[in-house]
Amino acid sequence: MPRLPLILAMLMTCPWISACAPRAQRAPGGFADRQQLEPALSGDGRLLAVIVDQNGRPTVQLRDRRGGGLIPLRHLNRHQPHSSPSLSWNGRYLAVITQRGSRRMALIEDRLTGRAHPIRLPGNRDPIRLSLAPDARRLALQVADQGRWRVELLDLSGTLEPERPGGERLSDPAGATP
């Protein structure tokens, strides 16, 4: 117990110590009664993807953190269960693992164009988890292959248009693209 007075004295004389602690905030959207799993934030922090139970099926929901409203997802209203959501920097792309028939697969929804990009894995590999790079040029997939788990990196540069963080130029002053 001799340490407790010392800690209290430090907090009273050094209020900046408590300023370093993160502030907790409940996810917006009015779903405090629902269990929310597997949160993913866009790189700019504006969008939040979570998995919620919808009619007994794990379903991805996308929320605008500013207003708390749900953002419609064109290609993810079916083919549940969903898992492992991941967002690009500005949230243009939402990657998720979904179910099509008896197979699990990765799917990327382009919210700008409205297109779906299914990621098909050869062989009997099933995706377990995924992570989309902020610029949407690469996708890391944890896969199950013959009873073993491993991570595969997929190059999406020929499939998706790269997404840049807000304010970043697409070319340098000389006109060459990065």
C-alpha positions as CSV (number, residue, x, y, z in Angstrom):
1,M,0.0,0.0,0.0
2,P,2.9,2.5,0.3
3,R,2.8,2.9,-3.5
4,L,-0.8,4.2,-3.6
5,P,-0.1,7.6,-1.9
6,L,2.9,8.0,-4.3
7,I,0.7,7.4,-7.4
8,L,-2.0,9.7,-6.1
9,A,0.6,12.4,-5.4
10,M,2.0,12.1,-8.9
11,L,-1.5,12.4,-10.4
12,M,-2.2,15.5,-8.4
13,T,1.0,17.2,-9.2
14,C,1.3,15.8,-12.8
15,P,-2.2,16.0,-14.4
16,W,-0.7,15.3,-17.8
17,I,-0.3,11.6,-16.8
18,S,-4.0,11.1,-17.0
19,A,-4.2,13.0,-20.3
20,C,-2.4,10.2,-22.1
21,A,-5.2,7.7,-21.4
22,P,-7.5,7.1,-24.4
23,R,-11.2,8.2,-24.1
24,A,-13.7,5.5,-24.6
25,Q,-16.7,6.3,-26.8
26,R,-19.6,4.0,-27.7
27,A,-19.9,3.2,-31.4
28,P,-22.6,5.3,-33.0
29,G,-25.7,4.0,-34.6
30,G,-28.2,3.3,-31.8
31,F,-27.3,-0.4,-31.5
32,A,-26.2,-0.5,-27.9
33,D,-28.4,-3.6,-27.4
34,R,-26.7,-5.5,-30.1
35,Q,-23.4,-7.4,-29.8
36,Q,-20.8,-5.7,-32.0
37,L,-17.8,-7.7,-33.1
38,E,-14.6,-7.3,-35.2
39,P,-14.4,-3.5,-35.5
40,A,-12.5,-1.9,-38.4
41,L,-11.9,1.8,-38.9
42,S,-11.1,3.5,-42.1
43,G,-7.7,5.1,-42.2
44,D,-9.2,8.6,-41.8
45,G,-11.3,7.4,-38.9
46,R,-14.6,8.5,-40.5
47,L,-16.1,5.0,-41.1
48,L,-16.6,2.1,-38.8
49,A,-17.4,-1.5,-39.9
50,V,-18.6,-4.0,-37.4
51,I,-20.2,-7.4,-37.4
52,V,-23.6,-7.7,-35.8
53,D,-26.2,-10.4,-35.5
54,Q,-29.0,-9.9,-38.0
55,N,-31.7,-12.5,-37.9
56,G,-29.3,-15.0,-36.5
57,R,-26.6,-14.4,-39.0
58,P,-23.3,-12.4,-38.6
59,T,-23.6,-9.4,-40.9
60,V,-21.3,-6.6,-41.6
61,Q,-22.6,-3.1,-41.1
62,L,-20.9,0.2,-42.1
63,R,-21.5,3.3,-40.1
64,D,-20.6,6.9,-40.5
65,R,-19.0,7.9,-37.2
66,R,-20.0,11.6,-37.6
67,G,-23.7,11.1,-37.8
68,G,-23.9,7.5,-36.7
69,G,-26.1,6.4,-39.6
70,L,-25.8,3.1,-41.4
71,I,-24.4,3.2,-44.9
72,P,-26.0,0.8,-47.4
73,L,-23.9,-1.9,-48.8
74,R,-24.9,-3.1,-52.2
75,H,-23.3,-6.5,-52.4
76,L,-23.2,-7.5,-48.8
77,N,-26.9,-7.7,-48.0
78,R,-26.8,-11.5,-48.5
79,H,-24.3,-14.4,-48.5
80,Q,-23.8,-14.3,-44.7
81,P,-22.1,-15.1,-42.5
82,H,-19.7,-12.2,-42.8
83,S,-16.4,-11.9,-40.9
84,S,-13.1,-10.0,-40.7
85,P,-14.1,-6.6,-42.2
86,S,-11.3,-4.2,-43.4
87,L,-11.6,-0.7,-44.9
88,S,-9.3,1.3,-47.2
89,W,-8.1,4.7,-46.2
90,N,-11.2,6.7,-47.1
91,G,-13.6,3.7,-46.9
92,R,-14.1,3.5,-50.6
93,Y,-13.3,-0.3,-50.4
94,L,-14.7,-2.6,-47.8
95,A,-13.2,-6.1,-47.8
96,V,-14.9,-8.9,-45.9
97,I,-15.1,-12.7,-45.8
98,T,-18.4,-14.0,-46.8
99,Q,-20.2,-17.3,-47.6
100,R,-21.2,-18.4,-51.1
101,G,-22.8,-21.8,-50.9
102,S,-20.5,-24.0,-49.0
103,R,-17.4,-21.9,-49.7
104,R,-15.9,-19.1,-47.8
105,M,-14.5,-16.3,-49.9
106,A,-13.1,-12.8,-49.7
107,L,-15.2,-10.1,-51.3
108,I,-14.3,-6.4,-51.8
109,E,-17.1,-3.9,-52.4
110,D,-16.2,-0.7,-54.2
111,R,-18.6,1.8,-52.7
112,L,-17.7,4.4,-55.3
113,T,-18.5,2.4,-58.5
114,G,-20.9,-0.1,-56.9
115,R,-18.9,-3.1,-58.1
116,A,-18.1,-6.3,-56.2
117,H,-14.7,-7.9,-56.5
118,P,-14.8,-11.5,-55.4
119,I,-11.3,-12.9,-54.6
120,R,-11.1,-16.5,-55.6
121,L,-8.4,-18.7,-54.1
122,P,-7.3,-21.7,-56.1
123,G,-7.3,-25.1,-54.5
124,N,-9.2,-25.9,-51.3
125,R,-8.0,-22.9,-49.4
126,D,-10.5,-21.1,-47.2
127,P,-9.9,-17.5,-46.0
128,I,-10.0,-17.1,-42.2
129,R,-9.1,-13.4,-41.8
130,L,-8.1,-10.6,-44.0
131,S,-6.5,-7.1,-43.9
132,L,-6.8,-4.6,-46.8
133,A,-3.9,-2.2,-47.2
134,P,-5.0,1.4,-46.7
135,D,-4.3,2.2,-50.4
136,A,-6.1,-1.0,-51.5
137,R,-3.2,-2.2,-53.5
138,R,-2.7,-5.4,-51.4
139,L,-4.7,-7.8,-49.4
140,A,-3.3,-10.0,-46.7
141,L,-5.3,-13.3,-46.2
142,Q,-4.9,-15.8,-43.5
143,V,-5.9,-19.1,-45.2
144,A,-6.6,-22.6,-44.2
145,D,-4.8,-25.1,-46.5
146,Q,-4.9,-28.8,-45.7
147,G,-5.3,-28.2,-42.0
148,R,-2.5,-25.6,-41.8
149,W,-2.9,-21.8,-41.5
150,R,-0.7,-19.4,-43.5
151,V,-0.7,-15.8,-44.7
152,E,-0.8,-14.9,-48.4
153,L,-0.3,-11.5,-49.8
154,L,-2.3,-10.7,-53.0
155,D,-1.5,-7.8,-55.4
156,L,-4.7,-5.9,-56.2
157,S,-3.1,-3.2,-58.3
158,G,-4.5,-4.7,-61.5
159,T,-8.0,-5.1,-59.9
160,L,-8.6,-2.0,-57.8
161,E,-7.9,1.7,-58.4
162,P,-5.5,2.8,-55.6
163,E,-7.0,4.9,-52.9
164,R,-4.9,7.8,-51.5
165,P,-5.2,9.4,-48.1
166,G,-7.0,12.8,-48.2
167,G,-4.9,15.5,-49.6
168,E,-2.1,13.3,-51.1
169,R,-1.2,14.2,-54.7
170,L,-1.6,11.5,-57.4
171,S,1.6,12.8,-59.1
172,D,4.7,14.6,-58.3
173,P,5.4,18.2,-59.6
174,A,7.3,16.8,-62.6
175,G,4.2,14.9,-63.6
176,A,5.5,11.4,-62.9
177,T,3.2,9.1,-61.0
178,P,4.5,7.4,-57.9
